[in-house]
Amino acid sequence: MGIYGEQVVPRIVNVACGMRFNKPLRERVCAGLHGRVVEIGFGSGLNVPFYPAAVTSVSAVEPADLGWRLASKRVAASAVPIERAGLDGQALPFADGTFDCALSTWTMCTIPDIATALAEVRRVLVPGGTLHFVEHGRAPDHKVELWQNRLNPVQKRLFGGCHLNRDIRALLATAGFEIREAESFYGEGAPRFEAAQTLGVAVSP
Ligand SMILES: C[S@@+](CC[C@H](N)C(=O)[O-])C[C@H]1O[C@@H](n2cnc3c(N)ncnc32)[C@H](O)[C@@H]1O
């Protein structure tokens, strides 16, 4: 991955994803999580303060050692037991049907083979289990989408493989999820090519 990917990107992610305007989105996306939860792309644990009391454990999947270290205070302060249980969302080290819920926040943009990762999430969820997500991705406006396509190569280089233009709803549908609820909007604090978000809950039938 190199020094930039290992030492710089996780710090950028910690600051950028930790912006105050993301907090209400984290609160909304975590609402309804319960039981055993797998969080893919745990990062620096910025969702930890928003886990509801109904969550009994969290298995964190995160490749970046520095991200996990930056999460240490939040993990230590959590009432919910959290363990770093995996390194790669594309190959989850869990048996089929292990989890009641999954959580992904601004991670589907970055995992290289997101189709495989979503198939893995479906495999480890119980039937009827839910994936709670908030992700940036392809903008609904064509002009913005054109800029996303132009800027995508630069974005990927600067931000650890992050894609600007993934179609989150289509990826979920192709993986066999049924979208129970979803809202798309431009979030605060970023230009539109980065701020096109989709927040919702998808069910693994
Ligand atoms: C933009 S950050 C979001 C972090 C965190 N979810 C948040 O909301 O603050 C994307 C995260 O995905 C992680 N990631 C990259 N490749 C991954 C993979 N193959 N499996 C799981 N996570 C991955 C990165 O290390 C990074 O922590």
The ligand as a Gaussian input file, in Angstrom:
#p B3LYP/6-31G(d) Opt

LIG

0 1
 C      -13.783000       6.658000       3.580000
 S      -13.270000       5.509000       4.767000
 C      -14.713000       5.400000       5.838000
 C      -14.365000       4.952000       7.227000
 C      -15.536000       4.770000       8.185000
 N      -16.501000       3.829000       7.690000
 C      -16.206000       6.078000       8.526000
 O      -17.408000       6.222000       8.300000
 O      -15.533000       6.963000       9.061000
 C      -13.260000       3.940000       3.918000
 C      -12.744000       2.817000       4.789000
 O      -12.775000       1.580000       4.058000
 C      -11.633000       0.849000       4.418000
 N      -11.355000      -0.193000       3.412000
 C      -10.591000      -0.105000       2.307000
 N      -10.530000      -1.293000       1.684000
 C      -11.288000      -2.147000       2.415000
 C      -11.609000      -3.528000       2.289000
 N      -11.142000      -4.270000       1.276000
 N      -12.403000      -4.081000       3.231000
 C      -12.883000      -3.339000       4.272000
 N      -12.615000      -2.032000       4.423000
 C      -11.830000      -1.443000       3.517000
 C      -10.548000       1.914000       4.506000
 O       -9.393000       1.473000       5.190000
 C      -11.295000       3.017000       5.239000
 O      -11.208000       2.871000       6.636000

